[in-house]
Protein backbone atom coordinates (compact mmCIF):
# COMPACT_ATOMS: atom_id res chain seq x y z
CA UNK A 1 0.00 0.00 0.00
CA UNK A 2 1.40 3.38 -1.00
CA UNK A 3 1.26 5.63 2.05
CA UNK A 4 1.90 8.75 -0.04
CA UNK A 5 -0.97 8.31 -2.50
CA UNK A 6 -3.34 6.68 0.02
CA UNK A 7 -2.30 8.12 3.40
CA UNK A 8 -5.50 7.08 5.17
CA UNK A 9 -5.41 3.44 4.00
CA UNK A 10 -2.05 2.25 5.31
CA UNK A 11 -1.51 -1.36 6.43
CA UNK A 12 -0.67 0.01 9.90
CA UNK A 13 -1.54 3.44 11.27
CA UNK A 14 1.08 6.14 10.79
CA UNK A 15 2.04 7.74 14.12
CA UNK A 16 3.30 11.08 15.38
CA UNK A 17 4.84 10.96 18.87
CA UNK A 18 5.91 13.99 20.88
CA UNK A 19 6.56 14.93 24.50
CA UNK A 20 4.90 18.34 24.69
CA UNK A 21 5.58 19.42 28.29
CA UNK A 22 2.39 21.53 28.41
CA UNK A 23 0.18 21.11 25.36
CA UNK A 24 -1.70 24.33 26.14
CA UNK A 25 1.40 26.39 25.35
CA UNK A 26 2.24 24.36 22.24
CA UNK A 27 -1.10 23.76 20.54
CA UNK A 28 -0.23 26.50 18.03
CA UNK A 29 3.11 24.83 17.31
CA UNK A 30 1.30 21.54 16.75
CA UNK A 31 -1.12 23.16 14.30
CA UNK A 32 1.82 24.76 12.51
CA UNK A 33 3.51 21.34 12.30
CA UNK A 34 0.35 19.92 10.75
CA UNK A 35 0.04 22.76 8.24
CA UNK A 36 3.69 22.71 7.15
CA UNK A 37 4.37 18.97 6.97
CA UNK A 38 1.98 16.88 4.88
CA UNK A 39 3.26 13.63 6.39
CA UNK A 40 2.33 14.83 9.87
CA UNK A 41 -0.93 16.22 8.56
CA UNK A 42 -1.86 12.82 7.10
CA UNK A 43 -0.82 10.90 10.23
CA UNK A 44 -3.50 8.52 11.44
CA UNK A 45 -2.81 9.02 15.16
CA UNK A 46 -1.04 11.81 17.07
CA UNK A 47 0.29 10.72 20.49
CA UNK A 48 1.17 13.47 22.96
CA UNK A 49 2.75 12.77 26.36
CA UNK A 50 3.13 15.18 29.31
CA UNK A 51 0.18 17.28 28.21
CA UNK A 52 -0.12 18.86 31.67
CA UNK A 53 -3.87 19.14 31.12
CA UNK A 54 -6.39 19.24 33.97
CA UNK A 55 -10.20 19.19 34.19
CA UNK A 56 -10.42 22.98 34.11
CA UNK A 57 -9.12 23.00 30.53
CA UNK A 58 -12.03 22.15 28.18
CA UNK A 59 -11.70 19.81 25.22
CA UNK A 60 -12.85 22.53 22.83
CA UNK A 61 -9.65 24.51 23.38
CA UNK A 62 -7.50 21.50 22.47
CA UNK A 63 -9.41 20.21 19.45
CA UNK A 64 -7.81 19.81 16.03
CA UNK A 65 -9.84 19.97 12.82
CA UNK A 66 -10.69 16.60 11.31
CA UNK A 67 -9.50 14.62 14.33
CA UNK A 68 -11.10 13.00 17.34
CA UNK A 69 -9.47 13.88 20.65
CA UNK A 70 -9.13 11.41 23.54
CA UNK A 71 -7.32 12.53 26.70
CA UNK A 72 -6.38 11.13 30.09
CA UNK A 73 -5.29 13.75 32.63
CA UNK A 74 -3.19 13.10 35.69
CA UNK A 75 -5.33 12.43 38.76
CA UNK A 76 -4.77 12.61 42.50
CA UNK A 77 -3.79 8.92 42.47
CA UNK A 78 -0.43 9.95 41.08
CA UNK A 79 0.45 11.82 44.28
CA UNK A 80 1.23 14.97 42.27
CA UNK A 81 -0.86 18.04 41.62
CA UNK A 82 0.37 18.91 38.10
CA UNK A 83 2.27 17.53 35.12
CA UNK A 84 1.83 14.21 33.34
CA UNK A 85 -1.20 13.54 31.21
CA UNK A 86 -1.74 11.80 27.88
CA UNK A 87 -3.64 12.70 24.73
CA UNK A 88 -4.33 11.08 21.35
CA UNK A 89 -5.77 12.59 18.17
CA UNK A 90 -7.29 10.09 15.71
CA UNK A 91 -7.76 11.13 12.09
CA UNK A 92 -11.41 10.78 11.12
CA UNK A 93 -10.54 9.69 7.56
CA UNK A 94 -8.67 6.69 8.99
CA UNK A 95 -11.04 5.68 11.82
CA UNK A 96 -14.14 7.19 13.36
CA UNK A 97 -14.88 4.60 16.07
CA UNK A 98 -11.90 4.91 18.40
CA UNK A 99 -12.77 3.85 21.95
CA UNK A 100 -10.77 4.12 25.15
CA UNK A 101 -10.75 0.62 26.64
CA UNK A 102 -8.36 1.08 29.58
CA UNK A 103 -6.60 3.79 31.57
CA UNK A 104 -4.43 3.98 34.64
CA UNK A 105 -2.74 6.61 36.77
CA UNK A 106 -0.33 5.96 39.65
CA UNK A 107 2.95 7.42 40.92
CA UNK A 108 4.88 4.94 38.74
CA UNK A 109 2.84 4.70 35.55
CA UNK A 110 0.29 6.52 33.43
CA UNK A 111 -1.26 4.95 30.36
CA UNK A 112 -4.39 4.97 28.20
CA UNK A 113 -5.37 2.30 25.66
CA UNK A 114 -7.34 2.98 22.51
CA UNK A 115 -9.14 0.40 20.37
CA UNK A 116 -9.62 1.24 16.69
CA UNK A 117 -11.30 -0.58 13.85
CA UNK A 118 -10.27 1.54 10.85
CA UNK A 119 -11.89 1.65 7.44
CA UNK A 120 -9.00 -0.30 5.94
CA UNK A 121 -6.99 -3.05 7.65
CA UNK A 122 -5.13 -6.06 6.23
CA UNK A 123 -7.11 -9.28 6.34
CA UNK A 124 -4.71 -10.95 8.76
CA UNK A 125 -5.31 -8.18 11.37
CA UNK A 126 -8.64 -7.63 13.13
CA UNK A 127 -8.13 -4.57 15.31
CA UNK A 128 -5.58 -1.91 16.25
CA UNK A 129 -4.79 -1.40 19.95
CA UNK A 130 -2.71 1.72 20.70
CA UNK A 131 -1.44 2.34 24.23
CA UNK A 132 0.08 5.70 25.14
CA UNK A 133 2.50 5.46 28.09
CA UNK A 134 4.27 7.90 30.38
CA UNK A 135 6.68 6.65 33.06
CA UNK A 136 7.98 9.49 35.28
CA UNK A 137 11.76 9.79 35.81
CA UNK A 138 11.46 9.04 39.54
CA UNK A 139 9.13 6.05 39.08
CA UNK A 140 9.85 2.51 40.22
CA UNK A 141 10.69 0.89 36.88
CA UNK A 142 9.94 -2.67 38.04
CA UNK A 143 6.51 -1.70 39.32
CA UNK A 144 5.69 0.25 36.18
CA UNK A 145 6.73 -2.57 33.86
CA UNK A 146 4.82 -5.12 35.93
CA UNK A 147 1.61 -3.09 35.66
CA UNK A 148 2.14 -2.54 31.96
CA UNK A 149 2.85 -6.24 31.40
CA UNK A 150 -0.45 -7.26 32.98
CA UNK A 151 -2.32 -4.77 30.82
CA UNK A 152 -0.70 -5.84 27.54
CA UNK A 153 -1.26 -9.52 28.36
CA UNK A 154 -4.96 -8.92 28.95
CA UNK A 155 -5.24 -7.03 25.66
CA UNK A 156 -3.46 -9.77 23.74
CA UNK A 157 -5.76 -12.40 25.22
CA UNK A 158 -8.80 -10.34 24.27
CA UNK A 159 -7.51 -9.50 20.76
CA UNK A 160 -5.06 -12.25 19.71
CA UNK A 161 -5.21 -11.33 16.00
CA UNK A 162 -4.81 -7.60 16.47
CA UNK A 163 -1.79 -5.34 16.18
CA UNK A 164 -0.66 -3.94 19.54
CA UNK A 165 1.27 -0.66 19.59
CA UNK A 166 2.78 0.83 22.76
CA UNK A 167 4.26 4.31 22.42
CA UNK A 168 5.30 7.05 24.79
CA UNK A 169 7.97 8.42 27.13
CA UNK A 170 9.57 5.48 28.96
CA UNK A 171 12.55 7.38 30.44
CA UNK A 172 14.73 4.67 32.06
CA UNK A 173 12.37 1.74 31.42
CA UNK A 174 12.66 -0.81 28.63
CA UNK A 175 9.56 -2.82 27.74
CA UNK A 176 11.56 -5.63 26.14
CA UNK A 177 12.70 -6.64 29.63
CA UNK A 178 9.20 -8.04 30.28
CA UNK A 179 7.90 -8.45 26.71
CA UNK A 180 10.83 -9.83 24.71
CA UNK A 181 8.64 -10.68 21.71
CA UNK A 182 7.77 -7.03 21.14
CA UNK A 183 9.94 -4.96 18.81
CA UNK A 184 11.31 -1.49 19.46
CA UNK A 185 11.23 0.71 16.32
CA UNK A 186 12.97 3.88 17.54
CA UNK A 187 16.74 3.74 17.00
CA UNK A 188 17.61 7.44 17.12
CA UNK A 189 18.21 9.75 20.10
CA UNK A 190 15.16 11.69 21.28
CA UNK A 191 16.63 13.78 24.09
CA UNK A 192 20.31 14.66 24.00
CA UNK A 193 22.17 11.38 23.60
CA UNK A 194 19.42 9.27 25.12
CA UNK A 195 16.47 7.43 23.58
CA UNK A 196 13.66 8.12 26.04
CA UNK A 197 10.69 7.90 23.67
CA UNK A 198 9.95 4.35 22.53
CA UNK A 199 7.49 2.73 20.13
CA UNK A 200 6.87 -1.02 20.46
CA UNK A 201 4.68 -3.40 18.47
CA UNK A 202 4.14 -7.13 18.12
CA UNK A 203 5.09 -7.03 14.40
CA UNK A 204 8.70 -7.11 13.30
CA UNK A 205 9.81 -4.29 10.96
CA UNK A 206 6.42 -2.66 11.37
CA UNK A 207 7.64 0.96 11.42
CA UNK A 208 10.44 3.21 10.29
CA UNK A 209 11.14 6.05 12.75
CA UNK A 210 11.96 9.51 11.39
CA UNK A 211 13.11 12.25 13.83
CA UNK A 212 11.38 15.63 13.54
CA UNK A 213 12.11 19.03 15.16
CA UNK A 214 11.13 19.81 18.74
CA UNK A 215 7.55 20.81 19.39
CA UNK A 216 7.99 24.42 20.49
CA UNK A 217 10.40 24.65 23.43
CA UNK A 218 10.12 20.99 24.35
CA UNK A 219 13.40 19.21 25.09
CA UNK A 220 12.28 16.02 23.28
CA UNK A 221 12.49 15.46 19.55
CA UNK A 222 9.25 14.56 17.84
CA UNK A 223 9.01 11.26 15.96
CA UNK A 224 7.19 10.28 12.80
CA UNK A 225 6.51 6.53 12.55
CA UNK A 226 5.95 5.55 8.94
CA UNK A 227 4.49 2.05 8.30
CA UNK A 228 6.97 -0.41 6.79
CA UNK A 229 4.78 -3.49 7.16
CA UNK A 230 3.85 -5.48 4.04
CA UNK A 231 0.51 -7.31 4.29
CA UNK A 232 0.46 -11.06 3.72
CA UNK A 233 -0.31 -12.31 0.23
CA UNK A 234 -3.96 -12.95 -0.48
CA UNK A 235 -4.96 -16.55 -1.09
CA UNK A 236 -6.80 -15.33 -4.19
CA UNK A 237 -3.47 -14.80 -5.95
CA UNK A 238 -2.54 -18.45 -5.40
CA UNK A 239 -5.90 -19.49 -6.82
CA UNK A 240 -5.33 -17.34 -9.89
CA UNK A 241 -1.91 -18.90 -10.45
CA UNK A 242 -3.30 -22.45 -10.21
CA UNK A 243 -6.56 -22.02 -12.18
CA UNK A 244 -5.43 -19.21 -14.51
CA UNK A 245 -8.68 -17.41 -13.66
CA UNK A 246 -8.79 -13.98 -15.29
CA UNK A 247 -12.04 -12.62 -13.91
CA UNK A 248 -13.78 -10.04 -16.09
CA UNK A 249 -10.74 -9.23 -18.19
CA UNK A 250 -11.25 -12.21 -20.52
CA UNK A 251 -14.62 -12.86 -22.17
CA UNK A 252 -16.03 -16.10 -23.53
CA UNK A 253 -16.30 -14.76 -27.04
CA UNK A 254 -12.63 -13.80 -27.23
CA UNK A 255 -11.30 -17.09 -25.84
CA UNK A 256 -13.74 -19.61 -27.30
CA UNK A 257 -11.89 -20.19 -30.57
CA UNK A 258 -8.43 -20.15 -28.98
CA UNK A 259 -9.50 -22.44 -26.14
CA UNK A 260 -11.12 -24.91 -28.54
CA UNK A 261 -7.97 -25.08 -30.65
CA UNK A 262 -5.73 -25.56 -27.59
CA UNK A 263 -7.92 -28.36 -26.24
CA UNK A 264 -8.01 -30.03 -29.66
CA UNK A 265 -4.23 -29.96 -29.96
CA UNK A 266 -3.79 -31.30 -26.44
CA UNK A 267 -6.18 -34.24 -26.57
CA UNK A 268 -5.40 -35.20 -30.20
CA UNK A 269 -1.62 -35.17 -29.96
CA UNK A 270 -1.40 -39.02 -29.79
CA UNK A 271 -3.91 -39.78 -32.52
CA UNK A 272 -2.71 -41.50 -35.70
CA UNK A 273 -5.84 -41.49 -37.82
CA UNK A 274 -9.56 -41.19 -37.48
CA UNK A 275 -10.11 -44.79 -38.66
CA UNK A 276 -7.76 -46.25 -36.05
CA UNK A 277 -9.54 -44.26 -33.34
CA UNK A 278 -12.95 -45.60 -34.39
CA UNK A 279 -11.71 -49.21 -34.50
CA UNK A 280 -9.99 -49.09 -31.08
CA UNK A 281 -11.62 -51.29 -28.40
CA UNK A 282 -13.47 -49.66 -25.54
CA UNK A 283 -11.64 -49.46 -22.22
CA UNK A 284 -12.63 -52.02 -19.53
CA UNK A 285 -15.00 -50.98 -16.73
CA UNK A 286 -13.39 -49.63 -13.54
CA UNK A 287 -12.66 -52.12 -10.78
CA UNK A 288 -12.39 -51.75 -7.03
CA UNK A 289 -8.68 -52.70 -6.94
CA UNK A 290 -5.71 -50.60 -8.04
CA UNK A 291 -6.33 -48.98 -11.39
CA UNK A 292 -4.40 -50.13 -14.43
CA UNK A 293 -4.87 -48.65 -17.88
CA UNK A 294 -5.82 -51.20 -20.57
CA UNK A 295 -3.28 -52.57 -22.98
CA UNK A 296 -3.15 -50.57 -26.17
CA UNK A 297 -4.01 -52.16 -29.53
CA UNK A 298 -1.20 -53.07 -31.87
CA UNK A 299 -0.17 -50.26 -34.12
CA UNK A 300 -0.28 -50.49 -37.89
CA UNK A 301 2.69 -51.99 -39.65
CA UNK A 302 5.45 -49.57 -40.28
CA UNK A 303 4.49 -47.15 -37.48
CA UNK A 304 6.99 -46.43 -34.78
CA UNK A 305 4.91 -46.85 -31.63
CA UNK A 306 5.04 -48.77 -28.36
CA UNK A 307 2.35 -50.40 -26.25
CA UNK A 308 1.57 -48.56 -23.05
CA UNK A 309 0.44 -49.86 -19.65
CA UNK A 310 0.18 -47.44 -16.73
CA UNK A 311 -0.77 -48.50 -13.22
CA UNK A 312 -2.11 -46.36 -10.41
CA UNK A 313 0.75 -47.10 -8.01
CA UNK A 314 3.22 -45.91 -10.71
CA UNK A 315 1.44 -42.57 -10.91
CA UNK A 316 1.33 -42.32 -7.12
CA UNK A 317 5.06 -43.05 -6.91
CA UNK A 318 5.85 -40.29 -9.38
CA UNK A 319 3.79 -37.78 -7.38
CA UNK A 320 5.51 -38.79 -4.13
CA UNK A 321 8.90 -38.31 -5.80
CA UNK A 322 8.21 -34.64 -6.61
CA UNK A 323 10.70 -32.30 -4.91
CA UNK A 324 8.62 -29.67 -3.04
CA UNK A 325 11.60 -27.31 -2.87
CA UNK A 326 11.73 -26.84 -6.63
CA UNK A 327 9.80 -24.13 -8.42
CA UNK A 328 6.39 -24.86 -9.90
CA UNK A 329 6.07 -25.75 -13.56
CA UNK A 330 4.21 -23.79 -16.28
CA UNK A 331 0.88 -24.80 -14.75
CA UNK A 332 1.77 -22.96 -11.55
CA UNK A 333 0.86 -25.87 -9.24
CA UNK A 334 3.40 -26.07 -6.36
CA UNK A 335 5.30 -29.30 -5.88
CA UNK A 336 4.21 -29.67 -2.26
CA UNK A 337 0.57 -29.76 -3.41
CA UNK A 338 1.26 -32.66 -5.80
CA UNK A 339 3.27 -34.51 -3.17
CA UNK A 340 0.77 -34.00 -0.33
CA UNK A 341 -2.21 -35.03 -2.48
CA UNK A 342 -0.47 -37.91 -4.26
CA UNK A 343 -2.89 -40.56 -2.96
CA UNK A 344 -5.92 -38.54 -4.03
CA UNK A 345 -4.54 -37.49 -7.43
CA UNK A 346 -3.17 -40.89 -8.49
CA UNK A 347 -6.61 -42.44 -9.06
CA UNK A 348 -7.87 -39.35 -10.92
CA UNK A 349 -4.86 -39.02 -13.21
CA UNK A 350 -4.82 -42.76 -14.00
CA UNK A 351 -8.51 -42.82 -14.84
CA UNK A 352 -9.07 -39.44 -16.55
CA UNK A 353 -5.74 -38.42 -18.03
CA UNK A 354 -4.33 -41.84 -18.95
CA UNK A 355 -7.24 -44.26 -19.35
CA UNK A 356 -9.51 -41.79 -21.13
CA UNK A 357 -6.82 -39.88 -23.04
CA UNK A 358 -4.29 -42.56 -24.00
CA UNK A 359 -6.07 -45.93 -23.86
CA UNK A 360 -6.96 -45.95 -27.58
CA UNK A 361 -3.67 -44.89 -29.12
CA UNK A 362 0.05 -45.68 -28.60
CA UNK A 363 2.56 -43.10 -27.48
CA UNK A 364 5.08 -42.25 -30.23
CA UNK A 365 8.73 -42.84 -29.48
CA UNK A 366 11.10 -39.93 -29.19
CA UNK A 367 13.01 -39.09 -32.38
CA UNK A 368 9.86 -39.78 -34.41
CA UNK A 369 7.67 -37.22 -36.00
CA UNK A 370 4.45 -36.31 -34.24
CA UNK A 371 1.29 -37.87 -35.70
CA UNK A 372 -1.17 -35.70 -37.57
CA UNK A 373 -3.54 -33.60 -35.48
CA UNK A 374 -7.20 -33.19 -36.29
CA UNK A 375 -8.05 -29.54 -36.79
CA UNK A 376 -11.27 -28.10 -35.42
CA UNK A 377 -12.51 -27.52 -38.98
CA UNK A 378 -11.92 -31.10 -40.17
CA UNK A 379 -8.67 -30.93 -42.08
CA UNK A 380 -5.45 -32.64 -40.91
CA UNK A 381 -2.51 -30.64 -39.68
CA UNK A 382 1.02 -32.07 -39.55
CA UNK A 383 3.71 -31.08 -37.11
CA UNK A 384 7.19 -30.39 -38.43
CA UNK A 385 8.93 -30.84 -35.09
CA UNK A 386 10.08 -33.95 -33.29
CA UNK A 387 7.98 -35.63 -30.62
CA UNK A 388 8.94 -34.55 -27.12
CA UNK A 389 10.36 -37.01 -24.62
CA UNK A 390 7.51 -38.86 -22.83
CA UNK A 391 6.99 -38.17 -19.10
CA UNK A 392 8.75 -40.42 -16.56
CA UNK A 393 5.68 -42.46 -15.73
CA UNK A 394 5.38 -43.37 -19.43
CA UNK A 395 9.10 -43.88 -19.96
CA UNK A 396 8.93 -47.00 -17.81
CA UNK A 397 6.99 -48.76 -20.55
CA UNK A 398 8.71 -47.47 -23.69
C-alpha positions in Angstrom: 0.0 0.0 0.0 1.4 3.4 -1.0 1.3 5.6 2.1 1.9 8.7 0.0 -1.0 8.3 -2.5 -3.3 6.7 0.0 -2.3 8.1 3.4 -5.5 7.1 5.2 -5.4 3.4 4.0 -2.1 2.2 5.3 -1.5 -1.4 6.4 -0.7 0.0 9.9 -1.5 3.4 11.3 1.1 6.1 10.8 2.0 7.7 14.1 3.3 11.1 15.4 4.8 11.0 18.9 5.9 14.0 20.9 6.6 14.9 24.5 4.9 18.3 24.7 5.6 19.4 28.3 2.4 21.5 28.4 0.2 21.1 25.4 -1.7 24.3 26.1 1.4 26.4 25.4 2.2 24.4 22.2 -1.1 23.8 20.5 -0.2 26.5 18.0 3.1 24.8 17.3 1.3 21.5 16.8 -1.1 23.2 14.3 1.8 24.8 12.5 3.5 21.3 12.3 0.3 19.9 10.7 0.0 22.8 8.2 3.7 22.7 7.2 4.4 19.0 7.0 2.0 16.9 4.9 3.3 13.6 6.4 2.3 14.8 9.9 -0.9 16.2 8.6 -1.9 12.8 7.1 -0.8 10.9 10.2 -3.5 8.5 11.4 -2.8 9.0 15.2 -1.0 11.8 17.1 0.3 10.7 20.5 1.2 13.5 23.0 2.7 12.8 26.4 3.1 15.2 29.3 0.2 17.3 28.2 -0.1 18.9 31.7 -3.9 19.1 31.1 -6.4 19.2 34.0 -10.2 19.2 34.2 -10.4 23.0 34.1 -9.1 23.0 30.5 -12.0 22.2 28.2 -11.7 19.8 25.2 -12.9 22.5 22.8 -9.7 24.5 23.4 -7.5 21.5 22.5 -9.4 20.2 19.5 -7.8 19.8 16.0 -9.8 20.0 12.8 -10.7 16.6 11.3 -9.5 14.6 14.3 -11.1 13.0 17.3 -9.5 13.9 20.6 -9.1 11.4 23.5 -7.3 12.5 26.7 -6.4 11.1 30.1 -5.3 13.7 32.6 -3.2 13.1 35.7 -5.3 12.4 38.8 -4.8 12.6 42.5 -3.8 8.9 42.5 -0.4 9.9 41.1 0.4 11.8 44.3 1.2 15.0 42.3 -0.9 18.0 41.6 0.4 18.9 38.1 2.3 17.5 35.1 1.8 14.2 33.3 -1.2 13.5 31.2 -1.7 11.8 27.9 -3.6 12.7 24.7 -4.3 11.1 21.3 -5.8 12.6 18.2 -7.3 10.1 15.7 -7.8 11.1 12.1 -11.4 10.8 11.1 -10.5 9.7 7.6 -8.7 6.7 9.0 -11.0 5.7 11.8 -14.1 7.2 13.4 -14.9 4.6 16.1 -11.9 4.9 18.4 -12.8 3.9 21.9 -10.8 4.1 25.2 -10.8 0.6 26.6 -8.4 1.1 29.6 -6.6 3.8 31.6 -4.4 4.0 34.6 -2.7 6.6 36.8 -0.3 6.0 39.6 3.0 7.4 40.9 4.9 4.9 38.7 2.8 4.7 35.6 0.3 6.5 33.4 -1.3 5.0 30.4 -4.4 5.0 28.2 -5.4 2.3 25.7 -7.3 3.0 22.5 -9.1 0.4 20.4 -9.6 1.2 16.7 -11.3 -0.6 13.9 -10.3 1.5 10.8 -11.9 1.7 7.4 -9.0 -0.3 5.9 -7.0 -3.0 7.7 -5.1 -6.1 6.2 -7.1 -9.3 6.3 -4.7 -10.9 8.8 -5.3 -8.2 11.4 -8.6 -7.6 13.1 -8.1 -4.6 15.3 -5.6 -1.9 16.3 -4.8 -1.4 20.0 -2.7 1.7 20.7 -1.4 2.3 24.2 0.1 5.7 25.1 2.5 5.5 28.1 4.3 7.9 30.4 6.7 6.6 33.1 8.0 9.5 35.3 11.8 9.8 35.8 11.5 9.0 39.5 9.1 6.0 39.1 9.8 2.5 40.2 10.7 0.9 36.9 9.9 -2.7 38.0 6.5 -1.7 39.3 5.7 0.2 36.2 6.7 -2.6 33.9 4.8 -5.1 35.9 1.6 -3.1 35.7 2.1 -2.5 32.0 2.8 -6.2 31.4 -0.5 -7.3 33.0 -2.3 -4.8 30.8 -0.7 -5.8 27.5 -1.3 -9.5 28.4 -5.0 -8.9 28.9 -5.2 -7.0 25.7 -3.5 -9.8 23.7 -5.8 -12.4 25.2 -8.8 -10.3 24.3 -7.5 -9.5 20.8 -5.1 -12.2 19.7 -5.2 -11.3 16.0 -4.8 -7.6 16.5 -1.8 -5.3 16.2 -0.7 -3.9 19.5 1.3 -0.7 19.6 2.8 0.8 22.8 4.3 4.3 22.4 5.3 7.0 24.8 8.0 8.4 27.1 9.6 5.5 29.0 12.6 7.4 30.4 14.7 4.7 32.1 12.4 1.7 31.4 12.7 -0.8 28.6 9.6 -2.8 27.7 11.6 -5.6 26.1 12.7 -6.6 29.6 9.2 -8.0 30.3 7.9 -8.4 26.7 10.8 -9.8 24.7 8.6 -10.7 21.7 7.8 -7.0 21.1 9.9 -5.0 18.8 11.3 -1.5 19.5 11.2 0.7 16.3 13.0 3.9 17.5 16.7 3.7 17.0 17.6 7.4 17.1 18.2 9.7 20.1 15.2 11.7 21.3 16.6 13.8 24.1 20.3 14.7 24.0 22.2 11.4 23.6 19.4 9.3 25.1 16.5 7.4 23.6 13.7 8.1 26.0 10.7 7.9 23.7 10.0 4.3 22.5 7.5 2.7 20.1 6.9 -1.0 20.5 4.7 -3.4 18.5 4.1 -7.1 18.1 5.1 -7.0 14.4 8.7 -7.1 13.3 9.8 -4.3 11.0 6.4 -2.7 11.4 7.6 1.0 11.4 10.4 3.2 10.3 11.1 6.0 12.8 12.0 9.5 11.4 13.1 12.3 13.8 11.4 15.6 13.5 12.1 19.0 15.2 11.1 19.8 18.7 7.5 20.8 19.4 8.0 24.4 20.5 10.4 24.7 23.4 10.1 21.0 24.3 13.4 19.2 25.1 12.3 16.0 23.3 12.5 15.5 19.5 9.3 14.6 17.8 9.0 11.3 16.0 7.2 10.3 12.8 6.5 6.5 12.5 6.0 5.5 8.9 4.5 2.0 8.3 7.0 -0.4 6.8 4.8 -3.5 7.2 3.9 -5.5 4.0 0.5 -7.3 4.3 0.5 -11.1 3.7 -0.3 -12.3 0.2 -4.0 -13.0 -0.5 -5.0 -16.6 -1.1 -6.8 -15.3 -4.2 -3.5 -14.8 -6.0 -2.5 -18.4 -5.4 -5.9 -19.5 -6.8 -5.3 -17.3 -9.9 -1.9 -18.9 -10.4 -3.3 -22.4 -10.2 -6.6 -22.0 -12.2 -5.4 -19.2 -14.5 -8.7 -17.4 -13.7 -8.8 -14.0 -15.3 -12.0 -12.6 -13.9 -13.8 -10.0 -16.1 -10.7 -9.2 -18.2 -11.3 -12.2 -20.5 -14.6 -12.9 -22.2 -16.0 -16.1 -23.5 -16.3 -14.8 -27.0 -12.6 -13.8 -27.2 -11.3 -17.1 -25.8 -13.7 -19.6 -27.3 -11.9 -20.2 -30.6 -8.4 -20.2 -29.0 -9.5 -22.4 -26.1 -11.1 -24.9 -28.5 -8.0 -25.1 -30.6 -5.7 -25.6 -27.6 -7.9 -28.4 -26.2 -8.0 -30.0 -29.7 -4.2 -30.0 -30.0 -3.8 -31.3 -26.4 -6.2 -34.2 -26.6 -5.4 -35.2 -30.2 -1.6 -35.2 -30.0 -1.4 -39.0 -29.8 -3.9 -39.8 -32.5 -2.7 -41.5 -35.7 -5.8 -41.5 -37.8 -9.6 -41.2 -37.5 -10.1 -44.8 -38.7 -7.8 -46.3 -36.1 -9.5 -44.3 -33.3 -13.0 -45.6 -34.4 -11.7 -49.2 -34.5 -10.0 -49.1 -31.1 -11.6 -51.3 -28.4 -13.5 -49.7 -25.5 -11.6 -49.5 -22.2 -12.6 -52.0 -19.5 -15.0 -51.0 -16.7 -13.4 -49.6 -13.5 -12.7 -52.1 -10.8 -12.4 -51.7 -7.0 -8.7 -52.7 -6.9 -5.7 -50.6 -8.0 -6.3 -49.0 -11.4 -4.4 -50.1 -14.4 -4.9 -48.7 -17.9 -5.8 -51.2 -20.6 -3.3 -52.6 -23.0 -3.1 -50.6 -26.2 -4.0 -52.2 -29.5 -1.2 -53.1 -31.9 -0.2 -50.3 -34.1 -0.3 -50.5 -37.9 2.7 -52.0 -39.6 5.5 -49.6 -40.3 4.5 -47.2 -37.5 7.0 -46.4 -34.8 4.9 -46.9 -31.6 5.0 -48.8 -28.4 2.3 -50.4 -26.3 1.6 -48.6 -23.0 0.4 -49.9 -19.7 0.2 -47.4 -16.7 -0.8 -48.5 -13.2 -2.1 -46.4 -10.4 0.7 -47.1 -8.0 3.2 -45.9 -10.7 1.4 -42.6 -10.9 1.3 -42.3 -7.1 5.1 -43.1 -6.9 5.9 -40.3 -9.4 3.8 -37.8 -7.4 5.5 -38.8 -4.1 8.9 -38.3 -5.8 8.2 -34.6 -6.6 10.7 -32.3 -4.9 8.6 -29.7 -3.0 11.6 -27.3 -2.9 11.7 -26.8 -6.6 9.8 -24.1 -8.4 6.4 -24.9 -9.9 6.1 -25.7 -13.6 4.2 -23.8 -16.3 0.9 -24.8 -14.7 1.8 -23.0 -11.5 0.9 -25.9 -9.2 3.4 -26.1 -6.4 5.3 -29.3 -5.9 4.2 -29.7 -2.3 0.6 -29.8 -3.4 1.3 -32.7 -5.8 3.3 -34.5 -3.2 0.8 -34.0 -0.3 -2.2 -35.0 -2.5 -0.5 -37.9 -4.3 -2.9 -40.6 -3.0 -5.9 -38.5 -4.0 -4.5 -37.5 -7.4 -3.2 -40.9 -8.5 -6.6 -42.4 -9.1 -7.9 -39.3 -10.9 -4.9 -39.0 -13.2 -4.8 -42.8 -14.0 -8.5 -42.8 -14.8 -9.1 -39.4 -16.5 -5.7 -38.4 -18.0 -4.3 -41.8 -18.9 -7.2 -44.3 -19.4 -9.5 -41.8 -21.1 -6.8 -39.9 -23.0 -4.3 -42.6 -24.0 -6.1 -45.9 -23.9 -7.0 -46.0 -27.6 -3.7 -44.9 -29.1 0.0 -45.7 -28.6 2.6 -43.1 -27.5 5.1 -42.3 -30.2 8.7 -42.8 -29.5 11.1 -39.9 -29.2 13.0 -39.1 -32.4 9.9 -39.8 -34.4 7.7 -37.2 -36.0 4.5 -36.3 -34.2 1.3 -37.9 -35.7 -1.2 -35.7 -37.6 -3.5 -33.6 -35.5 -7.2 -33.2 -36.3 -8.1 -29.5 -36.8 -11.3 -28.1 -35.4 -12.5 -27.5 -39.0 -11.9 -31.1 -40.2 -8.7 -30.9 -42.1 -5.5 -32.6 -40.9 -2.5 -30.6 -39.7 1.0 -32.1 -39.6 3.7 -31.1 -37.1 7.2 -30.4 -38.4 8.9 -30.8 -35.1 10.1 -34.0 -33.3 8.0 -35.6 -30.6 8.9 -34.5 -27.1 10.4 -37.0 -24.6 7.5 -38.9 -22.8 7.0 -38.2 -19.1 8.7 -40.4 -16.6 5.7 -42.5 -15.7 5.4 -43.4 -19.4 9.1 -43.9 -20.0 8.9 -47.0 -17.8 7.0 -48.8 -20.6 8.7 -47.5 -23.7 
